Amino acid sequence: MELNLCRQFTSCEQCAGVVDSEVSCRWCLETSKCIPSKYLCHPWKTVLHGINCPISKIPTTYSDRFLRTEVAAYIQAANRVSEYSPVGAPMSCLMKLPSAVAVLYELDVPTSLEGRTVGVLIGVNHDLQHIFIGFRSTNDPVQFVSQFYVFMMGWFEDFPLGGRMVAIYSRMYRDILEFGFDECLGKAVEKYPTYSLLVTGHSLGGAMATIFSLHVAMKYPQKETRLYSLSAPRSGDETFVKLLNQYVFEQFRVVRDGDFVPDSPFRVSQTIETAHHNSFEIFYGSHMAIDNYVICDQPETEYCLKGSWWKKPVAHMYLFDQNFYNYHLGYCE
C-alpha cells in the first residue's frame, strides 16, 4: 500500500472506504505514526515496512537485573558448549547463580554449510520454574566470516516454519534439528511439564535463539515461551517476524550503543528482499550501567541503535561488564 495514501487518514472511518480490510486500515494508521528520520540526508524513515511501526503498548516486565544475572549466566554457559571447552565448563557458569540450576543436555552440533559447529545448552531452573535453551555465539573466525559472506550475497532460503530466512541460519536450524534437538527438549518438557520455556543467546546465538523461540513456541503452544536475544543480527523476513509476534509470549531484543552486528545483514534498499528485526529494541548506553537503557517502541529507529553511527567491536563483545568474546573458553572464574 502506498505510504502517501496512508498519511491522509486519521481514523479507521476515513480509510474504511479506500483500503480493502481492517488490517490494512490498521497498518495505514500505524504507519502514519512511524517516527521519521532525524537526519536531513534521510528524509524518509530507515525502514518503511509496517512491522517496524511503533507498538501500542510497551511491556513493563523487562528486568535489567534478571538479564545481567540469570540470562547472562545462561549465555556464558552456552558459550562453553564447545570442543574447545573442558568438561563441566557450562555448569561452572551456572554455579554462580543462587537458584537451583541443572544442565540437562549439551549439544555441539556440526554445521553443514561452513563445516564448523554450533553449541546448544538445555537446562532447568527449579526456583524460577523454567527450562532454558541457550545458543552459543560465534567461536571460530571461519564461522564469523561465513556469516558476513552470506549477508553480502543476500542469500535467502524458504524457512520451514514460514517466510524466508538468511541461508546460513536456515541451514543451522536444520542441522540442530537433525542432531536431535527435539528429542532432548521433549524429554525435558516431559520431566518438567509445568515449567515455562526461556530461549536466549548472544550474537550468532541471539539469531538462533530468535529462530528457535518460534520453533519451540509452535511446538509447545500450551507453554509460555520467552525470548532474550543479545546483540543479534537480523535473521528472517517480514512473514517470520509476524509469526514470532503471533506465537512467542514475550520478546526482549537487547543491544548496546556502537554494536555493528545488529545492523547486519546490511539494509541497502526498501525493495530488495532482506531480513527484519523482531519485536521492539532495548537500547543500552555505551557502558551498560544498571538502568542505563531505553525501551524503544520500534524494532528499528534512528533514535536508538540505528542512529548510532560510530561502531566499535568492543560494544559487541562486552555487555554488563562481562566478556562475551567467545574463543577457546575455559571454566567461568
C-alpha positions as CSV (number, residue, x, y, z in Angstrom):
1,M,0.0,0.0,0.0
2,E,1.3,3.5,-0.8
3,L,2.6,5.3,2.2
4,N,1.4,8.7,0.9
5,L,-2.1,7.2,0.7
6,C,-2.0,6.2,4.3
7,R,-1.0,9.6,5.5
8,Q,-4.3,11.2,4.5
9,F,-6.2,9.2,7.1
10,T,-6.6,10.0,10.8
11,S,-9.2,7.4,11.7
12,C,-10.4,4.0,10.6
13,E,-13.7,5.5,9.5
14,Q,-11.8,7.7,7.0
15,C,-9.8,4.8,5.5
16,A,-12.5,2.2,5.5
17,G,-13.9,3.2,2.2
18,V,-10.4,3.2,0.5
19,V,-8.5,0.2,1.8
20,D,-9.6,-3.3,1.4
21,S,-9.6,-4.6,5.0
22,E,-9.4,-3.6,8.7
23,V,-5.9,-5.0,8.9
24,S,-4.8,-2.7,6.0
25,C,-6.5,0.2,7.7
26,R,-4.7,-0.5,11.0
27,W,-1.4,-0.7,9.0
28,C,-2.2,2.7,7.5
29,L,-2.8,4.4,10.8
30,E,0.2,2.9,12.5
31,T,2.5,3.7,9.6
32,S,1.4,7.3,9.7
33,K,2.8,7.4,13.2
34,C,6.2,6.0,12.4
35,I,9.0,8.3,13.6
36,P,10.7,10.0,10.6
37,S,14.4,10.1,10.2
38,K,16.2,12.7,12.4
39,Y,18.9,13.1,9.7
40,L,18.4,15.7,6.9
41,C,20.2,13.4,4.5
42,H,17.4,10.8,5.0
43,P,14.0,12.5,4.6
44,W,12.3,9.1,4.9
45,K,12.3,6.5,7.6
46,T,15.1,4.0,7.5
47,V,12.6,1.2,7.5
48,L,9.2,1.8,5.9
49,H,7.6,-1.6,6.4
50,G,4.6,-1.8,8.6
51,I,6.2,-4.2,11.0
52,N,8.6,-1.5,12.1
53,C,5.9,0.9,13.2
54,P,5.6,1.7,16.9
55,I,3.9,-0.8,19.1
56,S,0.9,0.5,21.0
57,K,1.8,-0.9,24.4
58,I,5.4,-1.3,25.8
59,P,5.8,-4.3,28.1
60,T,6.5,-3.5,31.7
61,T,8.1,-6.8,32.7
62,Y,11.6,-6.2,31.4
63,S,14.2,-6.6,34.2
64,D,17.7,-5.3,33.9
65,R,18.8,-7.3,36.9
66,F,17.3,-10.6,35.6
67,L,19.1,-10.1,32.3
68,R,22.6,-9.3,33.7
69,T,22.5,-12.1,36.2
70,E,20.3,-15.1,35.3
71,V,20.2,-14.7,31.5
72,A,23.8,-13.7,31.2
73,A,24.8,-16.8,33.1
74,Y,22.8,-19.0,30.7
75,I,24.6,-17.4,27.8
76,Q,28.0,-17.8,29.3
77,A,27.3,-21.4,30.0
78,A,26.0,-22.0,26.4
79,N,29.2,-20.3,25.0
80,R,31.2,-23.2,26.7
81,V,29.3,-25.9,24.9
82,S,32.3,-26.4,22.6
83,E,35.0,-28.8,21.6
84,Y,37.5,-26.2,23.0
85,S,36.0,-26.1,26.5
86,P,36.8,-28.5,29.3
87,V,34.2,-30.9,30.7
88,G,31.9,-29.2,33.2
89,A,32.7,-25.7,31.9
90,P,29.0,-24.8,31.3
91,M,28.0,-25.8,34.8
92,S,30.8,-23.7,36.3
93,C,29.0,-20.6,35.0
94,L,25.6,-21.7,36.3
95,M,27.0,-22.5,39.8
96,K,27.4,-18.7,40.3
97,L,23.6,-18.4,40.4
98,P,21.7,-18.6,43.7
99,S,19.0,-20.6,42.0
100,A,18.8,-24.4,41.9
101,V,20.0,-24.9,38.3
102,A,21.0,-28.0,36.4
103,V,22.4,-28.8,32.9
104,L,20.2,-31.3,31.1
105,Y,21.8,-31.6,27.6
106,E,24.9,-30.2,25.8
107,L,24.7,-30.4,22.0
108,D,27.8,-29.5,20.0
109,V,26.2,-29.7,16.5
110,P,28.3,-30.0,13.3
111,T,27.2,-27.4,10.7
112,S,26.8,-28.3,7.1
113,L,27.5,-25.0,5.4
114,E,30.8,-23.7,6.8
115,G,31.9,-27.0,8.4
116,R,32.1,-25.8,12.0
117,T,29.8,-26.4,15.0
118,V,27.1,-24.6,16.9
119,G,26.5,-25.2,20.5
120,V,23.2,-25.7,22.3
121,L,22.6,-25.9,26.0
122,I,19.3,-27.1,27.6
123,G,19.0,-26.7,31.3
124,V,16.5,-26.2,34.1
125,N,16.0,-23.5,36.8
126,H,13.8,-25.0,39.5
127,D,13.5,-21.9,41.5
128,L,12.1,-19.9,38.6
129,Q,10.4,-23.0,37.1
130,H,11.6,-22.7,33.5
131,I,13.5,-24.7,31.1
132,F,16.2,-22.6,29.4
133,I,17.7,-23.1,26.0
134,G,20.9,-21.3,25.3
135,F,22.7,-21.0,21.9
136,R,26.5,-20.4,21.6
137,S,27.8,-17.3,19.9
138,T,30.4,-17.5,17.2
139,N,33.7,-19.0,18.4
140,D,35.5,-19.5,15.1
141,P,36.9,-17.0,12.6
142,V,35.7,-19.0,9.6
143,Q,32.2,-19.1,11.1
144,F,32.2,-15.4,11.6
145,V,33.4,-14.6,8.1
146,S,30.9,-17.1,6.6
147,Q,28.0,-15.2,8.1
148,F,29.1,-11.9,6.6
149,Y,29.8,-13.6,3.3
150,V,26.2,-14.9,3.2
151,F,25.0,-11.4,4.3
152,M,26.8,-9.7,1.4
153,M,25.4,-12.2,-1.1
154,G,21.9,-11.6,0.1
155,W,21.4,-15.4,0.2
156,F,17.9,-16.2,1.5
157,E,16.0,-19.5,1.7
158,D,12.5,-20.7,2.4
159,F,12.1,-21.3,6.1
160,P,10.2,-24.5,7.1
161,L,8.0,-22.7,9.7
162,G,7.1,-19.9,7.3
163,G,8.7,-17.0,5.5
164,R,12.2,-16.6,4.3
165,M,15.5,-16.8,6.3
166,V,19.2,-15.9,5.9
167,A,20.6,-19.1,4.4
168,I,23.3,-19.8,7.0
169,Y,20.8,-19.6,9.8
170,S,18.2,-21.7,8.0
171,R,20.9,-24.4,7.4
172,M,22.0,-24.3,11.1
173,Y,18.3,-24.7,12.1
174,R,18.1,-27.9,10.1
175,D,21.4,-29.2,11.4
176,I,20.3,-28.7,15.0
177,L,17.0,-30.5,14.4
178,E,18.7,-33.4,12.7
179,F,21.1,-33.7,15.6
180,G,18.2,-34.5,18.0
181,F,17.2,-31.2,19.5
182,D,13.5,-32.0,19.6
183,E,14.1,-35.3,21.3
184,C,16.2,-33.7,24.0
185,L,13.8,-30.8,24.6
186,G,10.9,-33.3,24.6
187,K,12.4,-35.3,27.4
188,A,13.0,-32.1,29.4
189,V,9.4,-31.0,28.9
190,E,8.1,-34.4,29.8
191,K,10.1,-34.4,33.0
192,Y,9.1,-30.8,34.0
193,P,5.6,-30.4,32.4
194,T,4.6,-27.3,34.3
195,Y,7.8,-25.3,33.6
196,S,7.8,-22.4,31.0
197,L,10.4,-22.0,28.3
198,L,13.2,-19.4,28.0
199,V,15.4,-19.1,24.9
200,T,18.5,-16.9,24.8
201,G,21.8,-16.3,23.1
202,H,24.4,-13.7,22.1
203,S,25.4,-12.7,18.5
204,L,25.0,-15.8,16.4
205,G,23.4,-17.4,19.4
206,G,20.9,-14.5,19.5
207,A,19.9,-15.2,15.9
208,M,19.5,-18.9,16.6
209,A,17.6,-18.1,19.8
210,T,15.2,-15.9,17.8
211,I,14.6,-18.7,15.3
212,F,14.2,-21.5,17.9
213,S,11.9,-19.4,20.0
214,L,9.4,-19.7,17.2
215,H,10.1,-23.4,16.8
216,V,9.5,-24.2,20.5
217,A,6.6,-21.8,20.8
218,M,4.8,-23.5,17.9
219,K,5.7,-27.0,19.2
220,Y,4.5,-26.3,22.7
221,P,1.7,-23.8,22.3
222,Q,0.4,-24.5,25.8
223,K,3.6,-23.1,27.3
224,E,4.8,-19.5,27.7
225,T,7.9,-19.0,25.6
226,R,10.2,-16.1,26.3
227,L,13.0,-14.8,24.1
228,Y,16.0,-12.9,25.3
229,S,18.4,-12.1,22.4
230,L,21.5,-10.1,22.9
231,S,23.4,-8.4,20.0
232,A,21.6,-10.5,17.4
233,P,21.8,-9.8,13.7
234,R,18.6,-9.8,11.6
235,S,17.6,-13.3,10.5
236,G,14.1,-13.7,9.0
237,D,11.8,-11.8,6.7
238,E,8.5,-10.0,7.5
239,T,6.5,-13.2,7.5
240,F,8.9,-14.8,10.0
241,V,8.7,-11.7,12.2
242,K,4.9,-11.7,12.2
243,L,4.9,-15.4,13.2
244,L,7.2,-14.5,16.1
245,N,4.8,-11.8,17.3
246,Q,1.9,-14.3,17.0
247,Y,3.4,-17.3,18.8
248,V,6.2,-16.1,21.2
249,F,4.7,-14.9,24.5
250,E,7.4,-12.3,25.3
251,Q,10.4,-11.0,23.3
252,F,13.3,-8.8,24.5
253,R,15.9,-7.8,22.0
254,V,18.9,-6.1,23.7
255,V,21.6,-4.1,22.0
256,R,24.5,-1.9,23.1
257,D,25.3,1.5,21.6
258,G,28.0,1.2,18.9
259,D,27.4,-2.5,18.2
260,F,27.7,-3.2,14.5
261,V,26.3,-6.8,14.4
262,P,22.6,-6.0,14.9
263,D,22.8,-3.7,11.9
264,S,23.5,-6.7,9.6
265,P,22.6,-8.1,7.2
266,F,23.0,-4.6,5.7
267,R,19.9,-2.9,4.5
268,V,20.6,-1.2,1.2
269,S,17.1,-0.9,-0.3
270,Q,13.5,-0.9,0.8
271,T,12.5,-3.1,-2.2
272,I,15.2,-5.8,-2.2
273,E,14.4,-8.9,0.0
274,T,16.1,-8.6,3.4
275,A,15.8,-9.6,7.0
276,H,13.9,-7.6,9.6
277,H,14.4,-7.3,13.3
278,N,11.8,-8.8,15.6
279,S,9.9,-7.0,18.4
280,F,11.0,-3.7,19.9
281,E,14.5,-2.8,20.9
282,I,16.1,-2.4,24.4
283,F,18.9,0.1,23.8
284,Y,21.7,0.4,26.3
285,G,24.2,3.2,26.5
286,S,27.9,2.5,25.9
287,H,28.7,1.4,29.4
288,M,25.5,-0.7,30.1
289,A,25.3,0.5,33.6
290,I,22.3,-0.5,35.7
291,D,19.1,1.1,34.4
292,N,21.1,2.9,31.6
293,Y,18.7,1.8,28.9
294,V,15.6,2.9,27.0
295,I,12.9,0.7,25.6
296,C,12.4,1.8,22.0
297,D,8.9,1.2,20.8
298,Q,10.1,0.2,17.3
299,P,12.3,-2.7,16.1
300,E,14.4,-0.1,14.3
301,T,14.5,3.6,14.8
302,E,17.3,6.2,14.4
303,Y,16.6,7.4,17.9
304,C,18.1,4.1,19.2
305,L,20.8,1.8,17.7
306,K,20.0,2.7,14.1
307,G,21.1,6.3,14.8
308,S,24.4,5.1,16.3
309,W,26.9,5.8,13.5
310,W,30.1,5.1,15.4
311,K,30.6,1.3,15.6
312,K,33.2,-0.5,17.7
313,P,33.9,-4.2,18.2
314,V,34.1,-3.8,22.0
315,A,30.4,-2.9,22.0
316,H,29.6,-6.3,20.7
317,M,32.0,-8.3,22.9
318,Y,31.5,-6.7,26.3
319,L,28.0,-6.5,27.9
320,F,27.1,-5.8,31.5
321,D,30.8,-5.6,32.3
322,Q,31.1,-9.2,31.2
323,N,33.3,-10.6,28.4
324,F,31.2,-12.3,25.8
325,Y,34.1,-12.7,23.4
326,N,33.9,-16.4,22.6
327,Y,37.2,-18.1,21.8
328,H,38.5,-21.2,23.4
329,L,36.8,-20.5,26.7
330,G,37.6,-22.5,29.9
331,Y,35.8,-22.5,33.2
332,C,33.9,-19.5,34.5
333,E,36.1,-17.8,37.1
